[in-house]
Amino acid sequence: MRRLLLCLLLAVMPVGAVHAAGASGSYMSANVDPFDKESLQRGASYFVNYCMACHEANMMRYNRIGRDLDISEDMVQEYLIFTPDTEVHDTMTNAMSNADAEDWFGAPAPDLTLYARAHGADRLFTFLNSFYRDSSQPWGVNNLVVSGVSMPHVLEHLQGLPEPVHEERNGEVVVTGLEVPDDAAGILSAAEYRAMTRDLTNFLDYVAEPVKAERQRLGVRVIIFLLVFFGIAYLLKREYWKDVH
């Protein structure tokens, strides 16, 4: 009985639900939701507008996104595809070569298809909210999750550029928080920026596992079936063995 209950609990637990703490402490919760199609649609738009200049998701096709997120092929072509030679059945690739990326950023820009599944959606969400000013870095910014990050803060005009809050601990000065000064604020409020990066993270979590919503729907049905079957089997066992016991 205990083994069965343990198996049922493990079956309904989401993959990647637990992550270790990052460099600046526990990761922020992205609260990804594969059933929130409006969030996923917004996230798709943010990805192609702000991320695909450098990154790509070359294991995902545009028409798959359209089918899954209820976006017509005409709208996919108009709002998600910006190169004239790209069709809706193509994968989400960009024109930047690894050589160009290494020249500009010192390292190739990683493909983001499986990034959220490999590193966790919470880590990605925290990364997007952890840039801060650091004049010692080539792009003038650093990140609490990835120290010495080689990419610029591409969402700076939306968030603004946070300043680090320092604190001395055990004789060492560490960054304990971030604050956006009024003179360095972006066009979005803190809540709006948090919502925007949540949508972007939600989309990248979907890209990493497009069948996640269907897997969870099917998982619930399987658990219900197993519970009903267990009840029937238990009643049959009592009926068969009533004369013995």
Buried (B, 14 or more C-beta within 10 A) or exposed (E): EEEEEEEBEEEEEEEBEEBEEBEBEEBBEBEBBBEBBEBBBBBBBBBBEBBBEBBBBBBBBBBBBBBBBEBEBEEBBEBBBEEEEBEBEBBBBBEBEEEEBEEBBEEBBBBBBBBBBEBBBBBBBBBBBBBBBBEEBBBEBBBBBBEEBBBBBBBBEBBBBBBBEEEEEEEEEEBBEBEBEEEBBBEBEBEEBBBBBBBBBBBBBBBBBBEBBEBBEEBEEEBEEBEEEBEEEEEEEEEEEEEEE
